[in-house]
Amino acid sequence: MTQPPTNDLLSRRDLQVVWHPCTQMKDHESLPPIPIRRGDGVWLEDYDGQRYLDAISSWWVNLFGHGNARIAAAIGRQLQQLEHVLLAGFTHAPVIELSEALLAVAPRGLRRCFYADNGSSAVEIALKMSFHYWRNSGQSDRTRFITLANSYHGETLGALAVGDVGLYKKIYEPLLLRAITAPSPDDFLRPAAMPVDAWVGSRIDAMEALLQRHRGEVCAVIVEPLVQCAGGMRMYDASYLRQLRRLCDAYQVHLIADEIAVGFGRTGSLWACEQAAVAPDIMCLSKGLTGGFLPLAVTLSSEDIYQAFYADYSANKAFLHSHSYTGNPLACAAARETLAIFADSDVLAANRPLTQAMADALAPLRAHPHVAQVRQCGMIAAVELVMNKATAEPYPAQRRIGLQIHRLALQQGVLLRPLGNVLYLMPPYVISVEQIHMVARVMERCITAVCG
């Protein structure tokens, strides 16, 4: 007889064949991967019946809960009609309807949608699109990109090159194009005595100095609006984006907004850029785009950028980037339904009490002797752990504080996956106030148990 699946059985089978992402596989000798049988709302359930509250939306993708009935039904309906067709020379209703719906709510000036299947690919497209635009416009000296210190834009080579998190990037530097790194407006780095506007002004001055020094070389500036997510959920003031938009216009470079992690209401507005009342020239979306159901990404561009590629075939100006599953109908149906949920109910208003509950639940941690800062931007909250509160001395990476907390939290039924010494809360929007407070209590117990 076939053995019934259990955590232990499936974990052992997994470790014979699967290489997991962003993982030192040897760690699984002491912490085996957890096989998940089903998901329901904020909960994941393993094969032994243990439940875990998914406080991080399974790497920030899930918006409306695991197993959302509306999105699942939309995929089911589409599956009965068309599972896939190439998007070169063909089209289909889901990709048209999704594009129309996206552009109806996108920042002003974004008029075209180019599809891929993951966030890194969306960034690759944005970089190539900007570079190629300038080449088509007769400015072939523009080959550089400016990025912010501590930024993260993905792990394919182009996306990695415009990131600045050494953990992911350092080993591959010999393979990468040379980006220009500007100081980050990260508010955690702001001297306590310096007003926010002065801090932002100093960071903008540094950006302008780079634009001036590299005038005529730069294709675009790429930023994660408001929150540098994989860089430790570091946050900055919206006024930086407003002034950056002004600089990009003045120096005639594109502004690329990587809203892959911060879009779809995560920061309290549909797009993080809205809080600065600016529109980028190119915007990258993925993660929450399908509500966490299927891989899909889209790079939105202005009409001006699109028109630079629109020419007779003999002009050799076409944008020849492609993916086999570009605009997959099933993923587009999921994304279309995700946008329909936003249209049918005031999701952002419904999230406001949850945002306040996150602030209230985490507030007591500000006094903890090993917490340097508790910060929040909408439905994203972070707790920065330090060895010494007075000096903000961080824990050395070798201590693996985050991994220890991750293990303890799992034992208490909560999925946290800290970024180094930073715990964060980025839950599905169906989480309850009571569940938020439960997660905060687990955080506090784990911090005290691990840090003292």
HUTAJO-V29822 format. One record per run of one state. SS is the DSSP state (~ for helix, > for strand, _ for the rest). FROM is the first residue (numbers start at 1). LEN is the number of residues. If there is no record, write none. Layout:
BEGIN
SS;FROM;LEN + SS;FROM;LEN
END
This chain:
BEGIN
_;1;6 + ~;7;11 + _;18;7 + ~;25;5 + _;30;6 + >;36;6 + _;42;1 + >;43;4 + _;47;4 + >;51;4 + _;55;2 + ~;57;4 + _;61;5 + >;66;1 + _;67;2 + ~;69;11 + _;80;13 + ~;93;13 + _;106;4 + >;110;7 + _;117;2 + ~;119;18 + _;137;7 + >;144;5 + _;149;8 + ~;157;5 + _;162;4 + ~;166;10 + _;176;4 + >;180;3 + _;183;4 + ~;187;3 + _;190;6 + ~;196;18 + _;214;4 + >;218;6 + _;224;3 + >;227;2 + _;229;5 + >;234;2 + _;236;2 + ~;238;13 + _;251;3 + >;254;5 + _;259;13 + ~;272;5 + _;277;5 + >;282;4 + _;286;1 + ~;287;4 + _;291;6 + >;297;6 + ~;303;5 + _;308;5 + ~;313;3 + _;316;13 + ~;329;16 + _;345;2 + ~;347;21 + _;368;3 + >;371;7 + _;378;2 + >;380;6 + _;386;2 + >;388;1 + _;389;4 + >;393;1 + _;394;3 + ~;397;3 + _;400;1 + ~;401;11 + _;412;2 + >;414;2 + _;416;3 + >;419;1 + _;420;2 + >;422;4 + _;426;7 + ~;433;19 + _;452;1
END
